Amino acid sequence: MSMGRGPRGARGFLTEEEKANAPKVTKELLVRIFSYLTPYWKQFVLVLGCILISSILALMPSVLTGRMIDEGLIGRNLDILIKLIILSLAVTLGSNLIGVLESYLNTWIAQHITYDMRNKMFAHLQKMSQRFFTTNNQGDIITRMTSDIAGVQQIITNTFTSILSNTITLIVALAAMYQKNWILATVGICIVPLFTLPTRKAGKTRWTLTREAQECSDEINGILNETMSVSGQMLVKLFGRETYEYDRYEKANKRMIGLNIRENMAGRWFRVVMSTFSSIGPMALYLVGGILMMKYNADISVGDITVLVALLGRMYGPVNSLLNIQVDWIRSMAMFTRIFEYYDMPVEIDNNDKAIIPTETHGNIEFKNVWFQYDPERMILKDVNFTLKEGDCIAIVGPSGSGKSTTINLIPRLYDVTKGSVTFDGIDVRDLDLAYLRSNVGVVTQDTYLFNGTIRDNLLYAKANATEAEIIDACKKANIWEFIENQPEGLNTMVGNRGLKLSGGEKQRISIARVLLKDPAVIIFDEATASLDSISEKAIQDAIDPLIDARTSILIAHRLSTILAADEILVIKDGQIVEHGQHEELVKTSNVYKELYETQFTIPDRKDKNPA
């Protein structure tokens, strides 16, 4: 049994969660789903034609078998027998070739539909505000983008096609059976439903076992993830819990073995029952056919009975599949509903119809009576007012959670204000073109993010057409060029996933160089040195100081030493600007800033109990 396959993969049964969340299938939902087929309706018509022809041709060998028996074998006519055999082989080959064409067209349509849906989803998610990504689980977002949309391909290639092909096969088989003999055809139809009983019973048993096995598999994987990681193994060794962890694993492993044996045996008994039930139909047709031939001298031949038995066998699969199609259908509708749920999420932050792109950029920023809240229960910013003029530098300080980062996130419209306005060069940022606004605001955050590529790749992310001279100049200004020059690969040095091959200070300085390459009108440093050691902090501070002298800038920091050179310091507490002024003034007259300053720079008195 594959440990990676969960209960969701079991056909014929829904989980309790799936039953509870089964979507309501409406006309609007179906129209929306099939609208994705509209661009490919010509190919879909070809698929329908292929399914129809293939289904008819697939049943032809069964019909020809009757003639082989009656006209060839019983009639002792070798020429007819050879011709019928050749015709049967040709029909089978033709059916298979058409099936290949149908499969190709079906896959082609499915791939193009998923291509369209992925592009639409990615473009839509790119427009979502920062609020969407902070409130929604990242794993769920990726699942919608990957697994859910990939599931659409399975729906098109399997569910929809299965319904069509099985329905056509049943209709053609029934027509052929009734054309031969209506009495035997009716007997066969009455027997077919009995065939499905053991399938559903055995399926339910295996479903239960599969679900239990998946739970056991999850438990085993959890134990392995915890105990086989570097940190987990260290903890196990330090606390001497090797025996405990072995017993826990051995118990789960033993349970898994038992479930595997039970599932395999359930499958074996299922095959025994199925084999027995599969024999009932043909035996019944032979019996009734024999009675009709011998007792009532009916106009039916041995070949006709053989054809009817073969056609009956061809009906088992489609009937069983269509009886279980409800499960696939509900899962398919649920998958589309989940995808459409994301499509229908409104874009909170977007350009308005008359977005402005100014001809001149200065970088003057003003907050006018700004209120902001992430959710209705709590107001984060309360009536914030301040002005930042071109070329000036302001610093924003305050206790953790006071609203510092939230304040600067409103400038590039990562969020929109709840009340009030934020203006950029006198224009409300909500009226500016988003691309223009964000190209003129550069942010260096505490949590530096680098893509898994080279230093050059990460720098060019800010400006794809930057010249070598521009890159070097930005690196020198960010105080990182000397480090890059000393690397064997220089700018082509790989940084690793999230820049893990670099130190915190190196990543931060590359991030500053990246923003400089962007060349924005306003640069914001959000806790740029908060998590660094003193040496790295000084290197970054040496890079920041010339920048704030030359550009409009905003500094946010816990460490007050980084913001002493600011033209003005804003002190935020509980979402409000409670104090503002320059360092010397605030130290003498303020309360909150003075407390922050003294906490960091005043050395408490202490008695040395062991003097040298």
Secondary structure, DSSP 4 states (H G I P E B T S, - for coil): --TT--GGG-TT---HHHHHTPPP--HHHHHHHHHTTGGGHHHHHHHHHHHHHHHHHHHHHHHHHHHIIIIIIITT-HHHHHHHHHHHHHHHHHHHHHHHHHHHHHHHHHHHHHHHHHHHHHHHHHHS-HHHHHHS-HHHHHHIIIIIHHHHHHIIIIIIHHHHHHHHHHHHHHHHHHHH-HHHHHHHHHHHHHHHHHHHHHHHHHHHHHHHHHHHHHHHHHHHHHHSSHHHHHHHHHTT-HHHHHHHHHHHHHHHHHHHHHHHHHHHHHHHHHHHHHHHHHHHHHHHHHHHHHTS--S--HHHHHHHHHHHHHHHHHHHHHHTHHHHHHHHHHHHHHHHHHHTS--SS---TT-B--S-----EEEEEEEE-SBTTB-SEEEEEEEE-TT-EEEEE-STTSSHHHHHHTTTTSS--SEEEEEETTEEGGGB-HHHHHHTEEEEESS----SSBHHHHHHTT-TT--HHHHHHHHHHTT-HHHHHTSTTGGG-B--GGGTTS-HHHHHHHHHHHHHHH--SEEEEESTTTTS-HHHHHHHHHHHHHHHHHSEEEEE-SSGGGSTT-SEEEEEETTEEEEEE-HHHHHHH-SHHHHHHHHHHPPPP---SS--
